[in-house]
Amino acid sequence: MKIIAEMCQNHNGKLSTLQSMVVRAAKSGADICKIQSIKARDLINWKEFEDFRPYEKEYERLKSLELSIDDEKRFVAACKTHGVKPMTTIFNGRDAGRFNKVGYEDLKISGYSVNKVLPYIESFNFKRLYISTSSLSLKEINKFKKILDKKGIKDYTFLNCTCIYPTPLDKLNLQNIDFFRNELQIEKVGFSDHSNPYEDNLLSSKLAIYQGIEVLERHFTILKPEDTRDGKVSITPDMLSELKRFGELSKVQQYEELNEFNETQKFNHNYYRNRF
């Protein structure tokens, strides 16, 4: 099981912070470090969203987070230096040239931009493809899988994901992991977890790992949660180390940890076993 440390917007547009994140993630057990190659130029001005997130402010925010092509090359170099694979999320098919020039081998497509990237997928020089199911209906997931199969793309992973930040327990949809495998015949299934790690103590991620996922993606930060937009759903280096430790346990050991009795269970077991 591999772990993707999603740097997302947690570098705040600073290359030095991003490079430090790579170092800490690698030391904590990450297998892949990922950024997002999102561009402010692709933001569309929709009037109905002005009250939720005004266009001009959102444009400036995204612009402040952009990394230059040289920054991305330095990110890739830092990853290789510290023994982790570099990856990015692409949101527009016309960015294939930039992706190839930087030298990525792994590519991720978000659920809400599959339609904008998949038609150009042959233009990207990648070895492994990851697709988030966030915002995708079952019909769309089936559709995109068939497109990948028809195009002869074999090395791909679908990441079960919910587009709510943070994701509440009732919307984690961990049952989808086996459904994708058994019903949709998706060989490699992962989990992109946006739950609040400070509330569930990493339980959501551990339950997914226990189900035998191929890869776990988690937002990662070295800053305080309040210092970045995605801080509330991001894990720390210590949390990443804990997930790596748990992922390396045998299935029996994972079962024993997840099913360890708490004090209420211990009391109830003693009561019912000895009372009657």
C-alpha positions in Angstrom: 0.0 0.0 0.0 1.4 3.4 -1.1 0.8 6.8 0.5 0.4 10.0 -1.5 1.3 13.1 0.4 -0.9 15.7 -1.3 0.8 19.1 -1.0 -2.2 20.8 -2.7 -2.3 24.5 -1.5 -0.4 23.9 1.7 2.8 25.4 0.3 1.1 28.8 -0.1 2.9 29.4 -3.3 6.3 29.2 -1.7 8.9 26.9 -3.3 11.0 26.8 -0.1 7.9 25.6 1.9 7.2 23.0 -0.8 10.7 21.6 -0.7 10.6 21.4 3.1 7.3 19.5 2.7 8.9 17.0 0.4 11.7 16.4 2.9 9.4 15.9 5.8 7.0 13.7 3.8 9.8 11.5 2.6 11.1 11.0 6.1 7.7 10.2 7.4 7.1 7.4 4.9 5.4 8.9 1.9 5.8 7.1 -1.4 4.5 9.9 -3.6 4.5 13.6 -3.2 1.8 15.5 -5.2 1.1 19.0 -6.1 -1.7 20.6 -8.2 -0.9 22.3 -11.5 -4.0 24.5 -11.3 -3.9 27.8 -13.2 -5.9 31.0 -12.4 -6.3 31.5 -16.2 -8.7 28.5 -16.2 -11.1 30.0 -13.7 -14.5 30.8 -15.2 -16.6 33.8 -14.0 -19.9 32.3 -13.0 -22.3 34.9 -11.6 -24.2 32.3 -9.6 -21.1 31.6 -7.5 -20.3 35.2 -6.7 -21.9 35.1 -3.2 -20.1 31.9 -2.4 -16.6 32.7 -3.7 -16.2 36.0 -5.7 -14.4 35.6 -9.0 -11.8 38.3 -8.5 -10.7 37.2 -5.0 -10.6 33.6 -6.1 -8.5 34.5 -9.2 -6.0 36.3 -7.1 -5.9 33.5 -4.6 -5.2 30.9 -7.2 -2.6 33.2 -8.9 -0.7 33.5 -5.6 -0.5 29.7 -5.4 0.8 29.1 -8.9 4.2 27.5 -9.3 6.4 28.4 -12.3 7.6 25.6 -14.6 11.1 26.0 -13.0 9.5 25.6 -9.6 7.8 22.4 -10.7 11.1 21.1 -12.0 12.8 21.8 -8.7 9.9 20.0 -7.0 10.5 17.0 -9.2 14.2 17.1 -8.4 13.6 17.3 -4.7 11.3 14.3 -4.8 13.9 12.2 -6.7 16.7 13.3 -4.3 14.6 12.2 -1.3 13.4 8.9 -2.8 9.7 9.7 -3.4 7.9 9.8 -6.7 6.6 13.3 -7.9 3.1 13.7 -9.2 0.7 16.5 -10.1 -3.0 16.9 -10.8 -3.8 18.4 -14.2 -7.0 20.3 -14.7 -6.8 21.2 -18.4 -5.8 19.0 -21.3 -3.8 21.8 -23.0 -1.2 21.5 -20.1 0.2 18.2 -21.5 3.2 20.0 -22.9 4.1 21.5 -19.6 3.5 18.1 -17.8 5.9 16.4 -20.2 8.5 19.1 -20.0 8.7 19.0 -16.2 9.3 15.3 -16.3 6.4 13.7 -14.3 5.8 10.0 -14.5 2.5 9.9 -12.5 -0.6 11.9 -13.4 -3.8 12.5 -11.5 -7.0 13.8 -12.9 -9.6 15.2 -10.5 -13.2 14.0 -10.8 -14.5 17.4 -11.9 -12.0 17.9 -14.7 -12.0 14.4 -16.3 -14.0 15.7 -19.2 -11.4 18.4 -19.8 -8.3 16.1 -19.6 -9.3 12.6 -20.7 -9.9 13.5 -24.4 -6.2 14.6 -24.6 -4.8 11.7 -22.5 -2.6 10.4 -25.3 -0.7 13.7 -25.3 0.6 13.1 -21.7 3.7 11.0 -21.2 2.9 9.2 -18.0 3.5 5.7 -16.6 0.6 5.6 -14.1 -2.7 7.4 -14.0 -4.9 8.2 -11.0 -8.5 9.4 -11.3 -10.5 10.7 -8.4 -14.2 9.7 -8.2 -15.1 12.9 -6.5 -18.1 14.5 -8.1 -18.5 11.6 -10.5 -21.7 9.6 -10.7 -21.7 5.8 -11.0 -22.5 6.1 -14.7 -19.6 8.5 -15.3 -17.1 6.2 -13.4 -18.2 3.3 -15.6 -18.0 5.5 -18.7 -14.4 6.7 -18.0 -13.2 3.2 -17.1 -14.5 2.0 -20.5 -12.7 4.8 -22.2 -9.4 4.0 -20.5 -9.8 0.3 -21.4 -10.6 1.2 -25.0 -7.6 3.4 -25.3 -5.4 0.6 -24.0 -4.4 2.4 -20.8 -3.8 -0.4 -18.3 -2.0 1.1 -15.4 -4.7 3.2 -13.7 -6.1 3.6 -10.2 -9.5 5.0 -9.3 -9.5 6.8 -5.9 -12.7 6.7 -3.9 -13.3 10.3 -2.9 -16.0 12.7 -1.6 -16.0 16.3 -2.5 -16.7 17.6 1.0 -14.0 19.2 3.1 -13.9 17.9 5.7 -15.8 14.7 4.8 -18.2 13.6 7.5 -18.5 9.9 8.5 -21.8 9.3 6.7 -20.2 10.5 3.4 -16.9 8.6 3.4 -18.6 5.9 1.3 -15.9 3.3 2.1 -18.3 0.6 0.9 -17.4 1.8 -2.6 -14.0 0.3 -2.4 -15.2 -3.3 -2.7 -18.0 -2.2 -5.1 -15.5 -0.7 -7.6 -13.4 -3.9 -7.4 -16.2 -6.5 -7.6 -19.0 -4.8 -9.6 -17.0 -2.5 -11.9 -14.0 -4.8 -12.2 -11.6 -2.0 -11.4 -8.4 -3.8 -10.5 -6.7 -1.0 -8.6 -8.7 1.1 -6.1 -7.5 3.7 -3.7 -8.9 6.2 -1.3 -8.5 10.0 -1.3 -9.4 10.9 2.3 -10.6 14.4 3.2 -11.8 13.6 6.7 -10.7 15.7 9.7 -7.7 13.7 11.2 -8.0 15.6 14.4 -11.6 14.4 14.9 -11.4 10.7 13.9 -7.7 10.0 14.9 -7.0 8.6 11.4 -9.7 6.0 11.7 -11.2 6.7 8.2 -7.8 6.1 6.6 -7.1 3.0 8.6 -10.4 1.4 7.8 -9.6 2.0 4.1 -6.2 0.5 4.5 -7.7 -2.5 6.2 -9.9 -3.0 3.1 -6.7 -3.5 1.0 -6.6 -0.3 -1.0 -3.7 0.1 -3.4 -3.0 3.7 -2.4 -4.0 6.3 0.2 -4.0 9.9 -0.6 -4.0 12.5 2.2 -3.5 16.2 2.3 -0.2 16.9 4.0 1.1 20.0 5.9 4.1 21.1 7.9 2.3 24.3 8.9 -0.4 24.9 11.5 -3.9 23.9 10.3 -5.0 27.5 10.5 -2.2 28.7 8.3 -3.4 27.1 5.1 -6.8 26.7 3.4 -6.6 22.9 3.5 -5.1 22.6 6.9 -8.3 21.2 8.5 -8.1 18.1 6.3 -4.4 17.7 6.3 -2.2 15.3 8.2 1.0 16.1 9.9 4.4 14.3 9.5 3.6 12.3 12.7 0.2 11.3 11.4 1.8 10.2 8.1 4.3 8.1 10.0 1.4 6.4 11.9 -0.5 5.6 8.7 2.7 4.1 7.2 3.2 2.0 10.3 -0.4 0.8 10.3 -0.1 0.0 6.5 2.9 -2.2 7.1 1.1 -4.4 9.7 -0.2 -7.8 8.8 -4.0 -8.1 8.2 -4.3 -9.9 11.6 -2.4 -7.1 13.4 -4.6 -4.5 11.7 -7.7 -6.4 12.8 -6.5 -6.6 16.4 -5.8 -2.9 16.5 -9.1 -1.8 15.0 -11.0 -4.2 17.2 -9.3 -3.5 20.5 -11.8 -3.4 23.3 -12.4 0.0 24.9 -13.3 0.3 28.6 -17.0 0.1 27.9 -16.6 -3.1 26.0 -14.4 -4.6 28.7 -16.9 -3.8 31.4 -19.9 -5.1 29.3 -18.0 -8.4 28.5 -17.2 -8.9 32.2 -20.8 -8.1 33.2 -22.5 -10.4 30.8 -20.0 -13.2 31.1 -20.1 -13.2 34.9 -23.5 -12.0 35.8 -25.6 -14.8 34.2 
